[in-house]
Amino acid sequence: MPLTNELRDDILASVPSLRAFAISLSGNGDRADDLVQETLLRAIANIDSFQPGSNLPAWLFTILRNLFRSDYRKRRREVEDAEGNYAKTLKSQPSQAAHLEFEEFRTALEKLPQDQREALILVGASGFSYEDAAAICGCAVGTIKSRVNRARSKLSALLYVDSAEDFGPDNTVRAVIGGNGG
Amino acid sequence: MKEVKKQGGLNAEIQSRIGHQLRAMYDDVVRQGVPDRFAELIRKLDGPEAAAAAVAGGDTDKNNGGD
């Protein structure tokens, strides 16, 4: 569809969540904003292929996610410099204790395999349905569900429990999915 | 042995903390709104051609002759 002013506004309205997604994926504010910029350029360059009435945020997230993955492959070896970068992107510094807990969480999140991390963020933070998340990642809905489940089990193992094997992932999953009517 | 707690309550509590932290991290960024550079970028672009030119200009290995 043509680039109407309304569409511009809708694209702009997606920028905050695109940035949050990009930062959660890359752990690096500067790189995240480059990723968002390139996403916007590509979206507008290909705006003719956007179907009016379809899910614009999901379309934009798909572009960003694909860019991140090709970028990530290129830069794989220099990825480990993220320490402290994320905190810099925050406007207000959290309190000391909250900051520590936050850092711990961020570090644990970065330890997840990429597939699991993106699935967890899309469903657990961006608020996409499993169906939309599957479309964004180009995989089956069941695959997204199992990635989210594994991500949550692994995070709880890393953060809160010394022996996560004691409870099966199925239990963990059920508790989590229950709240998410997707 | 602490198997009793692990089965139900603790598990759900941990999962809710994870969900909370995940959203807190994400929403922190969302609340920053739209940085000026992106508002300007979108305002400046007349249409697909301008955006395609900007993509091609920023990264020389892209194919810009497509459709």
gemmi code that builds the backbone of each chain (N, CA, C; Angstrom):
import gemmi

chains = {
    "A": [
        ("MET", (0.838, -1.197, 0.000), (0.000, 0.000, 0.000), (0.867, 1.239, 0.000)),
        ("PRO", (0.341, 2.385, -0.470), (1.157, 3.599, -0.527), (1.483, 4.113, 0.866)),
        ("LEU", (2.522, 4.935, 0.946), (2.952, 5.465, 2.239), (2.112, 6.679, 2.611)),
        ("THR", (0.968, 6.428, 3.185), (0.098, 7.529, 3.611), (0.610, 8.097, 4.933)),
        ("ASN", (0.084, 9.271, 5.278), (0.472, 9.858, 6.560), (0.037, 8.984, 7.720)),
        ("GLU", (-1.095, 8.355, 7.535), (-1.600, 7.471, 8.584), (-0.647, 6.293, 8.804)),
        ("LEU", (-0.164, 5.768, 7.706), (0.769, 4.642, 7.802), (2.088, 5.086, 8.441)),
        ("ARG", (2.534, 6.274, 8.076), (3.731, 6.828, 8.733), (3.543, 6.870, 10.246)),
        ("ASP", (2.377, 7.367, 10.661), (2.102, 7.465, 12.100), (2.098, 6.080, 12.753)),
        ("ASP", (1.512, 5.125, 12.047), (1.458, 3.771, 12.611), (2.859, 3.171, 12.733)),
        ("ILE", (3.677, 3.422, 11.724), (5.048, 2.918, 11.778), (5.793, 3.561, 12.946)),
        ("LEU", (5.627, 4.867, 13.057), (6.281, 5.598, 14.143), (5.837, 5.084, 15.511)),
        ("ALA", (4.561, 4.755, 15.610), (4.024, 4.274, 16.885), (4.629, 2.926, 17.281)),
        ("SER", (5.172, 2.211, 16.301), (5.798, 0.917, 16.607), (7.255, 1.052, 17.032)),
        ("VAL", (7.814, 2.246, 16.848), (9.243, 2.418, 17.132), (9.631, 2.075, 18.569)),
        ("PRO", (8.882, 2.531, 19.574), (9.303, 2.184, 20.942), (9.416, 0.672, 21.176)),
        ("SER", (8.442, -0.086, 20.695), (8.538, -1.527, 20.933), (9.573, -2.189, 20.024)),
        ("LEU", (9.783, -1.636, 18.827), (10.870, -2.162, 17.988), (12.219, -1.981, 18.686)),
        ("ARG", (12.395, -0.832, 19.316), (13.657, -0.585, 20.030), (13.813, -1.553, 21.195)),
        ("ALA", (12.715, -1.744, 21.931), (12.790, -2.648, 23.081), (13.134, -4.063, 22.614)),
        ("PHE", (12.539, -4.467, 21.525), (12.835, -5.799, 20.968), (14.293, -5.876, 20.531)),
        ("ALA", (14.746, -4.854, 19.826), (16.123, -4.847, 19.319), (17.133, -4.877, 20.464)),
        ("ILE", (16.852, -4.121, 21.519), (17.777, -4.098, 22.656), (17.759, -5.438, 23.390)),
        ("SER", (16.570, -6.017, 23.530), (16.510, -7.321, 24.198), (17.247, -8.385, 23.397)),
        ("LEU", (17.195, -8.272, 22.079), (17.893, -9.264, 21.257), (19.394, -9.059, 21.292)),
        ("SER", (19.820, -7.814, 21.139), (21.244, -7.570, 20.935), (21.979, -7.240, 22.222)),
        ("GLY", (21.257, -6.800, 23.268), (21.923, -6.430, 24.510), (22.780, -5.188, 24.370)),
        ("ASN", (22.586, -4.434, 23.294), (23.460, -3.301, 23.020), (22.651, -2.168, 22.405)),
        ("GLY", (22.550, -1.061, 23.127), (21.683, 0.031, 22.711), (22.040, 0.657, 21.374)),
        ("ASP", (23.330, 0.868, 21.136), (23.733, 1.512, 19.884), (23.411, 0.634, 18.687)),
        ("ARG", (23.764, -0.612, 18.798), (23.498, -1.526, 17.702), (21.995, -1.682, 17.494)),
        ("ALA", (21.270, -1.658, 18.596), (19.814, -1.802, 18.512), (19.217, -0.657, 17.709)),
        ("ASP", (19.685, 0.558, 17.949), (19.115, 1.688, 17.217), (19.495, 1.651, 15.736)),
        ("ASP", (20.683, 1.176, 15.432), (21.032, 0.983, 14.014), (20.091, -0.022, 13.367)),
        ("LEU", (19.790, -1.053, 14.130), (18.902, -2.111, 13.647), (17.498, -1.544, 13.389)),
        ("VAL", (17.044, -0.706, 14.299), (15.720, -0.101, 14.136), (15.716, 0.815, 12.905)),
        ("GLN", (16.768, 1.594, 12.753), (16.835, 2.495, 11.597), (16.780, 1.702, 10.294)),
        ("GLU", (17.540, 0.649, 10.217), (17.544, -0.130, 8.977), (16.188, -0.814, 8.759)),
        ("THR", (15.574, -1.221, 9.848), (14.235, -1.812, 9.742), (13.246, -0.815, 9.145)),
        ("LEU", (13.306, 0.423, 9.622), (12.372, 1.444, 9.126), (12.618, 1.719, 7.650)),
        ("LEU", (13.883, 1.826, 7.270), (14.199, 2.074, 5.859), (13.687, 0.943, 4.975)),
        ("ARG", (13.942, -0.271, 5.413), (13.512, -1.413, 4.593), (12.003, -1.544, 4.553)),
        ("ALA", (11.373, -1.246, 5.666), (9.910, -1.326, 5.695), (9.324, -0.344, 4.684)),
        ("ILE", (9.837, 0.874, 4.693), (9.275, 1.885, 3.788), (9.669, 1.580, 2.343)),
        ("ALA", (10.865, 1.079, 2.150), (11.275, 0.702, 0.790), (10.374, -0.394, 0.229)),
        ("ASN", (9.860, -1.232, 1.102), (9.029, -2.361, 0.655), (7.572, -2.210, 1.054)),
        ("ILE", (7.167, -0.976, 1.249), (5.827, -0.737, 1.787), (4.742, -1.276, 0.844)),
        ("ASP", (5.059, -1.367, -0.436), (4.082, -1.910, -1.393), (3.699, -3.346, -1.070)),
        ("SER", (4.585, -4.060, -0.417), (4.282, -5.460, -0.125), (3.538, -5.625, 1.205)),
        ("PHE", (3.330, -4.524, 1.914), (2.533, -4.627, 3.141), (1.045, -4.665, 2.803)),
        ("GLN", (0.357, -5.655, 3.343), (-1.087, -5.805, 3.096), (-1.875, -4.907, 4.036)),
        ("PRO", (-2.646, -3.956, 3.480), (-3.463, -3.100, 4.348), (-4.349, -3.955, 5.253)),
        ("GLY", (-4.449, -3.560, 6.498), (-5.301, -4.305, 7.417), (-4.605, -5.460, 8.106)),
        ("SER", (-3.427, -5.863, 7.605), (-2.720, -6.923, 8.318), (-1.917, -6.304, 9.470)),
        ("ASN", (-1.263, -7.150, 10.213), (-0.626, -6.741, 11.466), (0.691, -6.002, 11.212)),
        ("LEU", (0.631, -4.680, 11.279), (1.833, -3.882, 10.985), (2.981, -4.136, 11.966)),
        ("PRO", (2.712, -4.118, 13.287), (3.831, -4.416, 14.196), (4.483, -5.765, 13.894)),
        ("ALA", (3.665, -6.790, 13.632), (4.252, -8.106, 13.347), (5.114, -8.053, 12.085)),
        ("TRP", (4.670, -7.309, 11.099), (5.437, -7.175, 9.849), (6.782, -6.495, 10.131)),
        ("LEU", (6.739, -5.421, 10.921), (7.971, -4.699, 11.243), (8.914, -5.558, 12.095)),
        ("PHE", (8.349, -6.275, 13.045), (9.177, -7.148, 13.890), (9.851, -8.228, 13.045)),
        ("THR", (9.132, -8.718, 12.035), (9.718, -9.744, 11.172), (10.950, -9.202, 10.451)),
        ("ILE", (10.819, -7.973, 9.946), (11.950, -7.360, 9.242), (13.129, -7.199, 10.202)),
        ("LEU", (12.846, -6.677, 11.387), (13.922, -6.445, 12.353), (14.594, -7.754, 12.764)),
        ("ARG", (13.779, -8.728, 12.995), (14.305, -10.023, 13.432), (15.214, -10.646, 12.358)),
        ("ASN", (14.788, -10.543, 11.104), (15.616, -11.097, 10.031), (16.918, -10.316, 9.865)),
        ("LEU", (16.828, -9.001, 10.007), (18.046, -8.194, 9.939), (18.996, -8.561, 11.069)),
        ("PHE", (18.430, -8.705, 12.261), (19.274, -9.054, 13.403), (19.985, -10.376, 13.168)),
        ("ARG", (19.265, -11.332, 12.636), (19.873, -12.650, 12.453), (20.981, -12.634, 11.413)),
        ("SER", (20.810, -11.868, 10.352), (21.903, -11.833, 9.373), (23.073, -11.030, 9.943)),
        ("ASP", (22.750, -9.956, 10.655), (23.770, -9.149, 11.301), (24.526, -9.968, 12.342)),
        ("TYR", (23.756, -10.732, 13.119), (24.331, -11.513, 14.197), (25.331, -12.529, 13.670)),
        ("ARG", (24.975, -13.131, 12.563), (25.889, -14.126, 11.989), (27.212, -13.479, 11.602)),
        ("LYS", (27.090, -12.282, 11.028), (28.301, -11.574, 10.618), (29.188, -11.239, 11.808)),
        ("ARG", (28.544, -10.852, 12.905), (29.330, -10.289, 14.011), (29.544, -11.242, 15.167)),
        ("ARG", (29.192, -12.467, 14.951), (29.191, -13.442, 16.041), (30.366, -13.299, 17.009)),
        ("ARG", (31.545, -13.086, 16.462), (32.720, -13.123, 17.330), (32.900, -11.913, 18.222)),
        ("GLU", (32.304, -10.799, 17.860), (32.483, -9.604, 18.696), (31.273, -9.312, 19.576)),
        ("VAL", (30.462, -10.330, 19.790), (29.201, -10.100, 20.487), (29.367, -9.887, 21.996)),
        ("GLU", (30.462, -10.359, 22.545), (30.572, -10.405, 24.007), (30.955, -9.093, 24.671)),
        ("ASP", (30.657, -7.959, 24.073), (31.044, -6.681, 24.677), (29.863, -5.969, 25.324)),
        ("ALA", (28.797, -6.702, 25.548), (27.553, -6.028, 25.926), (27.526, -5.523, 27.373)),
        ("GLU", (28.473, -5.944, 28.187), (28.451, -5.587, 29.612), (28.258, -4.089, 29.826)),
        ("GLY", (27.205, -3.737, 30.545), (27.012, -2.336, 30.866), (26.327, -1.519, 29.781)),
        ("ASN", (26.324, -1.998, 28.578), (25.715, -1.228, 27.507), (24.222, -1.083, 27.657)),
        ("TYR", (23.624, -2.126, 28.129), (22.173, -2.082, 28.253), (21.758, -1.018, 29.261)),
        ("ALA", (22.451, -0.997, 30.392), (22.109, -0.039, 31.445), (22.183, 1.398, 30.933)),
        ("LYS", (23.105, 1.638, 30.026), (23.265, 2.988, 29.488), (22.040, 3.462, 28.729)),
        ("THR", (21.262, 2.527, 28.241), (20.106, 2.928, 27.455), (18.931, 3.328, 28.338)),
        ("LEU", (19.071, 3.124, 29.630), (17.964, 3.429, 30.523), (17.976, 4.892, 30.933)),
        ("LYS", (16.809, 5.451, 31.010), (16.707, 6.856, 31.384), (16.998, 7.034, 32.862)),
        ("SER", (16.288, 6.281, 33.683), (16.474, 6.407, 35.116), (17.233, 5.195, 35.635)),
        ("GLN", (18.258, 5.428, 36.399), (19.005, 4.321, 36.969), (18.207, 3.697, 38.108)),
        ("PRO", (18.037, 2.391, 38.069), (17.342, 1.735, 39.169), (18.206, 1.757, 40.436)),
        ("SER", (17.582, 1.481, 41.570), (18.330, 1.436, 42.825), (19.385, 0.332, 42.759)),
        ("GLN", (20.333, 0.402, 43.687), (21.443, -0.549, 43.682), (20.978, -2.007, 43.647)),
        ("ALA", (20.087, -2.344, 44.579), (19.639, -3.724, 44.669), (18.871, -4.134, 43.413)),
        ("ALA", (17.978, -3.263, 43.000), (17.208, -3.550, 41.795), (18.142, -3.665, 40.595)),
        ("HIS", (19.159, -2.830, 40.602), (20.111, -2.845, 39.497), (20.844, -4.178, 39.411)),
        ("LEU", (21.273, -4.677, 40.588), (21.964, -5.963, 40.623), (21.064, -7.080, 40.090)),
        ("GLU", (19.842, -7.089, 40.570), (18.909, -8.116, 40.156), (18.646, -8.018, 38.656)),
        ("PHE", (18.576, -6.790, 38.197), (18.332, -6.530, 36.794), (19.496, -7.024, 35.940)),
        ("GLU", (20.718, -6.724, 36.390), (21.908, -7.166, 35.665), (21.966, -8.686, 35.591)),
        ("GLU", (21.616, -9.288, 36.719), (21.617, -10.740, 36.797), (20.622, -11.315, 35.785)),
        ("PHE", (19.485, -10.686, 35.721), (18.449, -11.149, 34.807), (18.906, -10.991, 33.358)),
        ("ARG", (19.458, -9.838, 33.063), (19.914, -9.560, 31.696), (21.000, -10.561, 31.264)),
        ("THR", (21.908, -10.831, 32.203), (22.979, -11.780, 31.911), (22.418, -13.171, 31.635)),
        ("ALA", (21.439, -13.562, 32.457), (20.822, -14.879, 32.263), (20.115, -14.932, 30.912)),
        ("LEU", (19.438, -13.859, 30.577), (18.712, -13.806, 29.302), (19.677, -13.984, 28.130)),
        ("GLU", (20.855, -13.397, 28.256), (21.818, -13.495, 27.163), (22.418, -14.889, 27.031)),
        ("LYS", (22.263, -15.686, 28.094), (22.792, -17.047, 28.025), (21.858, -17.984, 27.272)),
        ("LEU", (20.637, -17.544, 27.047), (19.705, -18.415, 26.325), (20.101, -18.502, 24.858)),
        ("PRO", (19.826, -19.663, 24.253), (20.004, -19.751, 22.804), (19.113, -18.706, 22.128)),
        ("GLN", (19.582, -18.196, 21.023), (18.880, -17.098, 20.353), (17.419, -17.417, 20.039)),
        ("ASP", (17.165, -18.615, 19.553), (15.790, -19.008, 19.214), (14.859, -18.879, 20.412)),
        ("GLN", (15.366, -19.328, 21.553), (14.549, -19.306, 22.764), (14.365, -17.889, 23.271)),
        ("ARG", (15.431, -17.105, 23.198), (15.359, -15.740, 23.699), (14.333, -14.927, 22.907)),
        ("GLU", (14.412, -15.022, 21.593), (13.483, -14.207, 20.814), (12.038, -14.660, 21.014)),
        ("ALA", (11.820, -15.967, 21.130), (10.456, -16.465, 21.349), (9.910, -15.952, 22.680)),
        ("LEU", (10.747, -16.019, 23.707), (10.323, -15.555, 25.034), (9.994, -14.063, 25.026)),
        ("ILE", (10.809, -13.279, 24.379), (10.589, -11.835, 24.347), (9.309, -11.503, 23.577)),
        ("LEU", (9.130, -12.134, 22.437), (7.952, -11.834, 21.620), (6.660, -12.142, 22.358)),
        ("VAL", (6.651, -13.283, 23.039), (5.425, -13.706, 23.723), (5.317, -13.072, 25.116)),
        ("GLY", (6.419, -13.066, 25.847), (6.378, -12.654, 27.247), (6.505, -11.154, 27.470)),
        ("ALA", (7.090, -10.434, 26.522), (7.271, -8.997, 26.717), (6.560, -8.171, 25.651)),
        ("SER", (6.700, -8.535, 24.389), (6.053, -7.754, 23.327), (4.554, -7.990, 23.299)),
        ("GLY", (4.126, -9.114, 23.870), (2.693, -9.380, 23.938), (2.091, -9.953, 22.664)),
        ("PHE", (2.914, -10.520, 21.786), (2.355, -11.176, 20.603), (1.725, -12.508, 20.984)),
        ("SER", (0.728, -12.897, 20.202), (0.155, -14.229, 20.390), (1.187, -15.254, 19.903)),
        ("TYR", (0.980, -16.508, 20.272), (1.871, -17.551, 19.771), (1.836, -17.599, 18.243)),
        ("GLU", (0.663, -17.352, 17.693), (0.514, -17.403, 16.232), (1.336, -16.302, 15.564)),
        ("ASP", (1.230, -15.088, 16.099), (2.014, -13.989, 15.529), (3.506, -14.235, 15.706)),
        ("ALA", (3.884, -14.708, 16.885), (5.303, -14.972, 17.136), (5.823, -16.028, 16.165)),
        ("ALA", (4.998, -17.029, 15.885), (5.404, -18.072, 14.934), (5.582, -17.485, 13.540)),
        ("ALA", (4.674, -16.590, 13.159), (4.791, -15.953, 11.845), (6.064, -15.104, 11.777)),
        ("ILE", (6.347, -14.374, 12.840), (7.533, -13.520, 12.870), (8.804, -14.359, 12.750)),
        ("CYS", (8.824, -15.494, 13.420), (10.031, -16.331, 13.415), (10.034, -17.348, 12.274)),
        ("GLY", (8.960, -17.400, 11.521), (8.906, -18.338, 10.400), (8.938, -19.793, 10.842)),
        ("CYS", (8.217, -20.117, 11.904), (8.188, -21.513, 12.348), (6.780, -21.874, 12.830)),
        ("ALA", (6.605, -23.105, 13.250), (5.286, -23.574, 13.681), (4.941, -23.039, 15.071)),
        ("VAL", (3.641, -22.926, 15.339), (3.190, -22.447, 16.643), (3.724, -23.344, 17.767)),
        ("GLY", (3.691, -24.653, 17.544), (4.190, -25.588, 18.554), (5.666, -25.375, 18.858)),
        ("THR", (6.409, -24.996, 17.833), (7.837, -24.733, 18.023), (8.033, -23.520, 18.926)),
        ("ILE", (7.236, -22.491, 18.684), (7.325, -21.292, 19.531), (6.997, -21.649, 20.977)),
        ("LYS", (5.920, -22.412, 21.151), (5.535, -22.782, 22.516), (6.661, -23.511, 23.221)),
        ("SER", (7.265, -24.455, 22.521), (8.293, -25.231, 23.212), (9.547, -24.386, 23.454)),
        ("ARG", (9.826, -23.434, 22.562), (10.974, -22.547, 22.805), (10.726, -21.654, 24.019)),
        ("VAL", (9.507, -21.135, 24.121), (9.175, -20.287, 25.268), (9.288, -21.090, 26.563)),
        ("ASN", (8.785, -22.313, 26.514), (8.841, -23.161, 27.702), (10.266, -23.446, 28.124)),
        ("ARG", (11.087, -23.771, 27.135), (12.478, -24.073, 27.477), (13.196, -22.842, 27.984)),
        ("ALA", (12.868, -21.702, 27.378), (13.490, -20.448, 27.829), (13.150, -20.178, 29.295)),
        ("ARG", (11.892, -20.370, 29.657), (11.486, -20.085, 31.033), (12.115, -21.070, 32.016)),
        ("SER", (12.163, -22.335, 31.630), (12.797, -23.313, 32.522), (14.255, -22.968, 32.737)),
        ("LYS", (14.907, -22.596, 31.638), (16.330, -22.329, 31.740), (16.593, -21.075, 32.568)),
        ("LEU", (15.776, -20.056, 32.370), (15.940, -18.839, 33.170), (15.733, -19.118, 34.649)),
        ("SER", (14.714, -19.910, 34.960), (14.500, -20.169, 36.387), (15.643, -20.992, 36.947)),
        ("ALA", (16.206, -21.869, 36.132), (17.358, -22.638, 36.598), (18.552, -21.717, 36.839)),
        ("LEU", (18.767, -20.792, 35.924), (19.919, -19.898, 36.039), (19.762, -18.919, 37.198)),
        ("LEU", (18.532, -18.487, 37.425), (18.339, -17.390, 38.369), (17.959, -17.832, 39.774)),
        ("TYR", (17.127, -18.843, 39.852), (16.496, -19.092, 41.146), (16.699, -20.477, 41.734)),
        ("VAL", (17.027, -21.455, 40.928), (17.066, -22.815, 41.438), (18.406, -23.438, 41.089)),
        ("ASP", (19.001, -24.134, 42.073), (20.291, -24.748, 41.751), (20.117, -26.026, 40.950)),
        ("SER", (19.005, -26.738, 41.173), (18.819, -27.962, 40.406), (17.449, -27.984, 39.748)),
        ("ALA", (17.360, -27.351, 38.625), (16.072, -27.223, 37.940), (15.556, -28.556, 37.439)),
        ("GLU", (16.460, -29.524, 37.347), (16.038, -30.830, 36.828), (15.020, -31.478, 37.749)),
        ("ASP", (14.950, -30.990, 38.988), (14.017, -31.574, 39.937), (12.564, -31.472, 39.504)),
        ("PHE", (12.256, -30.402, 38.810), (10.897, -30.351, 38.293), (10.941, -30.317, 36.780)),
        ("GLY", (10.050, -31.074, 36.183), (10.083, -31.198, 34.736), (9.683, -29.907, 34.067)),
        ("PRO", (10.162, -29.670, 32.871), (9.762, -28.484, 32.132), (8.252, -28.411, 31.926)),
        ("ASP", (7.607, -29.553, 31.883), (6.166, -29.546, 31.627), (5.387, -28.814, 32.709)),
        ("ASN", (5.819, -29.006, 33.954), (5.152, -28.307, 35.040), (5.352, -26.810, 34.930)),
        ("THR", (6.585, -26.453, 34.703), (6.933, -25.045, 34.603), (6.079, -24.389, 33.551)),
        ("VAL", (6.050, -25.054, 32.432), (5.347, -24.575, 31.273), (3.878, -24.332, 31.557)),
        ("ARG", (3.269, -25.309, 32.167), (1.840, -25.217, 32.420), (1.516, -23.977, 33.257)),
        ("ALA", (2.338, -23.769, 34.281), (2.086, -22.628, 35.159), (2.170, -21.325, 34.376)),
        ("VAL", (3.099, -21.272, 33.468), (3.351, -20.032, 32.748), (2.303, -19.792, 31.686)),
        ("ILE", (2.043, -20.808, 30.928), (1.127, -20.669, 29.807), (-0.273, -20.344, 30.302)),
        ("GLY", (-0.596, -20.889, 31.487), (-1.921, -20.687, 32.036), (-2.339, -19.229, 32.048)),
        ("GLY", (-1.380, -18.345, 32.342), (-1.724, -16.949, 32.481), (-1.796, -16.193, 31.171)),
        ("ASN", (-1.608, -16.857, 30.081), (-1.343, -16.111, 28.844), (-2.370, -16.284, 27.734)),
        ("GLY", (-3.561, -16.514, 28.030), (-4.659, -16.787, 27.118), (-4.480, -16.715, 25.599)),
        ("GLY", (-3.278, -16.643, 25.066), (-3.002, -16.439, 23.674), (-3.741, -17.304, 22.735)),
    ],
    "B": [
        ("MET", (15.141, -32.312, 52.159), (14.489, -32.305, 50.846), (13.409, -31.227, 50.794)),
        ("LYS", (13.370, -30.483, 49.695), (12.374, -29.413, 49.612), (11.427, -29.642, 48.442)),
        ("GLU", (11.199, -30.904, 48.171), (10.410, -31.182, 46.961), (8.989, -30.628, 46.997)),
        ("VAL", (8.476, -30.486, 48.215), (7.085, -30.021, 48.312), (6.917, -28.614, 47.730)),
        ("LYS", (7.797, -27.721, 48.161), (7.702, -26.347, 47.675), (7.966, -26.267, 46.175)),
        ("LYS", (8.906, -27.069, 45.726), (9.300, -26.953, 44.332), (8.173, -27.313, 43.358)),
        ("GLN", (7.361, -28.238, 43.778), (6.337, -28.692, 42.844), (5.380, -27.595, 42.388)),
        ("GLY", (4.768, -26.924, 43.332), (3.719, -25.988, 42.939), (4.099, -24.535, 43.114)),
        ("GLY", (3.950, -24.030, 44.352), (4.056, -22.615, 44.650), (5.312, -21.925, 44.164)),
        ("LEU", (6.443, -22.439, 44.537), (7.698, -21.793, 44.200), (7.840, -21.671, 42.686)),
        ("ASN", (7.474, -22.734, 42.030), (7.557, -22.768, 40.591), (6.768, -21.640, 39.935)),
        ("ALA", (5.518, -21.526, 40.351), (4.657, -20.480, 39.786), (5.185, -19.098, 40.159)),
        ("GLU", (5.702, -19.000, 41.381), (6.211, -17.715, 41.835), (7.443, -17.299, 41.013)),
        ("ILE", (8.311, -18.256, 40.787), (9.496, -17.967, 39.975), (9.089, -17.522, 38.573)),
        ("GLN", (8.145, -18.237, 38.014), (7.728, -17.902, 36.660), (7.106, -16.519, 36.602)),
        ("SER", (6.393, -16.155, 37.644), (5.792, -14.826, 37.611), (6.859, -13.746, 37.789)),
        ("ARG", (7.900, -14.055, 38.570), (9.010, -13.086, 38.695), (9.736, -12.910, 37.374)),
        ("ILE", (9.931, -14.012, 36.678), (10.605, -13.928, 35.379), (9.785, -13.070, 34.418)),
        ("GLY", (8.475, -13.332, 34.398), (7.609, -12.548, 33.527), (7.660, -11.070, 33.875)),
        ("HIS", (7.673, -10.799, 35.163), (7.695, -9.417, 35.625), (8.996, -8.712, 35.211)),
        ("GLN", (10.113, -9.404, 35.411), (11.397, -8.783, 35.080), (11.554, -8.567, 33.586)),
        ("LEU", (11.061, -9.535, 32.848), (11.146, -9.433, 31.398), (10.391, -8.200, 30.915)),
        ("ARG", (9.185, -8.023, 31.440), (8.376, -6.875, 31.016), (8.953, -5.563, 31.541)),
        ("ALA", (9.517, -5.597, 32.748), (10.107, -4.382, 33.301), (11.258, -3.906, 32.420)),
        ("MET", (12.088, -4.852, 31.999), (13.225, -4.537, 31.149), (12.754, -3.944, 29.822)),
        ("TYR", (11.767, -4.574, 29.266), (11.247, -4.191, 27.957), (10.540, -2.834, 28.024)),
        ("ASP", (9.688, -2.689, 29.048), (8.893, -1.464, 29.148), (9.739, -0.244, 29.461)),
        ("ASP", (10.868, -0.461, 30.121), (11.803, 0.630, 30.358), (12.178, 1.310, 29.050)),
        ("VAL", (12.404, 0.508, 28.041), (12.777, 1.053, 26.731), (11.556, 1.639, 26.031)),
        ("VAL", (10.451, 0.920, 26.096), (9.226, 1.406, 25.442), (8.870, 2.804, 25.949)),
        ("ARG", (9.026, 3.004, 27.264), (8.663, 4.295, 27.856), (9.524, 5.456, 27.360)),
        ("GLN", (10.667, 5.151, 26.768), (11.511, 6.230, 26.238), (10.879, 6.878, 25.011)),
        ("GLY", (9.858, 6.263, 24.463), (9.162, 6.863, 23.336), (9.958, 6.780, 22.039)),
        ("VAL", (9.702, 7.715, 21.155), (10.344, 7.718, 19.840), (11.484, 8.731, 19.823)),
        ("PRO", (12.721, 8.268, 19.719), (13.831, 9.217, 19.625), (13.685, 10.099, 18.375)),
        ("ASP", (14.149, 11.353, 18.484), (13.991, 12.306, 17.380), (14.510, 11.784, 16.048)),
        ("ARG", (15.631, 11.052, 16.107), (16.224, 10.625, 14.832), (15.252, 9.783, 14.017)),
        ("PHE", (14.403, 9.015, 14.690), (13.486, 8.151, 13.935), (12.278, 8.940, 13.441)),
        ("ALA", (11.820, 9.875, 14.269), (10.702, 10.721, 13.836), (11.114, 11.511, 12.599)),
        ("GLU", (12.332, 12.055, 12.637), (12.827, 12.829, 11.483), (12.997, 11.945, 10.260)),
        ("LEU", (13.576, 10.798, 10.482), (13.817, 9.874, 9.368), (12.517, 9.576, 8.620)),
        ("ILE", (11.485, 9.259, 9.372), (10.227, 8.884, 8.731), (9.563, 10.086, 8.082)),
        ("ARG", (9.706, 11.238, 8.696), (9.132, 12.445, 8.108), (9.836, 12.789, 6.792)),
        ("LYS", (11.144, 12.585, 6.768), (11.932, 12.983, 5.593), (11.696, 12.101, 4.371)),
        ("LEU", (11.410, 10.844, 4.606), (11.323, 9.921, 3.472), (10.031, 10.157, 2.689)),
        ("ASP", (10.185, 10.483, 1.411), (9.006, 10.735, 0.583), (8.256, 9.454, 0.274)),
        ("GLY", (8.989, 8.389, 0.134), (8.339, 7.142, -0.240), (9.349, 6.033, -0.390)),
        ("PRO", (8.928, 4.921, -0.957), (9.755, 3.730, -1.063), (11.098, 3.978, -1.757)),
        ("GLU", (11.082, 4.830, -2.804), (12.329, 5.034, -3.556), (13.388, 5.691, -2.675)),
        ("ALA", (12.966, 6.696, -1.932), (13.912, 7.386, -1.051), (14.469, 6.423, -0.002)),
        ("ALA", (13.600, 5.569, 0.532), (14.053, 4.617, 1.544), (15.001, 3.595, 0.943)),
        ("ALA", (14.675, 3.120, -0.266), (15.540, 2.139, -0.928), (16.910, 2.744, -1.197)),
        ("ALA", (16.912, 4.025, -1.604), (18.184, 4.697, -1.859), (18.993, 4.811, -0.575)),
        ("ALA", (18.314, 5.094, 0.538), (19.009, 5.217, 1.821), (19.579, 3.867, 2.267)),
        ("VAL", (18.824, 2.809, 2.051), (19.315, 1.468, 2.382), (20.552, 1.167, 1.555)),
        ("ALA", (20.447, 1.407, 0.257), (21.560, 1.106, -0.644), (22.764, 1.972, -0.312)),
        ("GLY", (22.515, 3.244, 0.006), (23.593, 4.161, 0.310), (24.336, 3.787, 1.572)),
        ("GLY", (23.610, 3.257, 2.546), (24.225, 2.933, 3.815), (24.996, 1.630, 3.792)),
        ("ASP", (24.761, 0.823, 2.806), (25.371, -0.503, 2.804), (25.570, -0.951, 1.360)),
        ("THR", (26.793, -0.892, 0.898), (27.065, -1.022, -0.532), (26.845, -2.423, -1.095)),
        ("ASP", (26.776, -3.428, -0.226), (26.613, -4.771, -0.797), (25.155, -5.142, -1.037)),
        ("LYS", (24.252, -4.172, -0.879), (22.847, -4.480, -1.109), (22.476, -4.321, -2.576)),
        ("ASN", (21.620, -5.186, -3.009), (21.110, -5.097, -4.365), (19.955, -4.110, -4.387)),
        ("ASN", (20.101, -3.015, -5.125), (19.029, -2.018, -5.110), (18.293, -1.917, -6.442)),
        ("GLY", (18.513, -2.848, -7.312), (17.858, -2.743, -8.597), (16.652, -3.646, -8.752)),
        ("GLY", (16.231, -4.244, -7.674), (15.237, -5.309, -7.656), (13.980, -5.156, -8.472)),
        ("ASP", (12.932, -4.602, -7.865), (11.652, -4.595, -8.544), (11.513, -3.383, -9.442)),
    ],
}
model = gemmi.Model(1)
for chain_id, residues in chains.items():
    chain = gemmi.Chain(chain_id)
    for i, (resn, *xyz) in enumerate(residues, 1):
        res = gemmi.Residue()
        res.name, res.seqid = resn, gemmi.SeqId(i, " ")
        for name, pos in zip(("N", "CA", "C"), xyz):
            atom = gemmi.Atom()
            atom.name, atom.element = name, gemmi.Element(name[0])
            atom.pos, atom.b_iso = gemmi.Position(*pos), 0.0
            res.add_atom(atom)
        chain.add_residue(res)
    model.add_chain(chain)
structure = gemmi.Structure()
structure.add_model(model)
structure.setup_entities()
